[in-house]
Amino acid sequence: MGRVRSKSDLPTKICPVCQRPFTWRKKWQDCWEDVKYCSERCRRRRSEASKGLGTGD
């Protein structure tokens, strides 16, 4: 049948690693609440991004 939603109507989140918005994908339909990162690359780099946080001079 036809599409239920247009691409502009899909939910979005901001990736905590690269700070870019990413949109819902069909493969995430059952786990969208648990998705945090836009890509596998950002998921792997999550520890690198958190190392720079909270460190003083």
C-alpha positions in Angstrom: 0.0 0.0 0.0 1.0 3.7 0.3 3.4 5.2 2.7 2.0 6.0 6.1 4.4 8.9 6.8 6.5 11.2 4.8 10.2 11.5 5.6 9.7 14.9 7.2 7.2 13.5 9.7 9.6 10.8 11.1 10.9 11.4 14.6 14.5 12.6 15.1 17.2 12.5 17.8 20.5 14.2 18.3 23.6 11.9 18.4 25.6 12.6 21.6 28.9 11.9 19.8 28.7 13.9 16.6 25.9 16.2 17.6 24.0 15.7 14.3 20.3 14.9 14.0 19.3 11.5 12.7 15.9 10.1 11.8 13.9 7.0 12.7 14.6 3.9 10.5 12.4 0.9 10.0 15.1 -1.4 11.5 14.7 0.6 14.8 10.9 0.3 14.9 11.0 -2.1 17.9 13.8 -0.3 19.8 13.7 3.4 18.9 13.6 4.4 22.6 16.9 2.6 23.1 18.7 4.0 20.1 21.3 6.7 21.1 23.8 6.9 18.3 23.3 7.7 14.6 25.8 5.0 13.4 28.0 2.2 14.4 31.0 4.5 14.1 29.5 6.9 16.7 28.6 4.0 19.0 32.2 2.8 18.9 33.5 6.3 19.5 31.2 7.0 22.5 34.0 6.5 25.1 36.3 8.9 23.2 33.6 11.6 23.3 33.0 11.2 27.1 36.8 11.3 27.9 36.8 15.1 27.1 33.9 15.8 29.4 34.4 16.9 33.0 38.1 17.2 32.9 39.6 20.4 34.3 42.8 22.2 33.3 
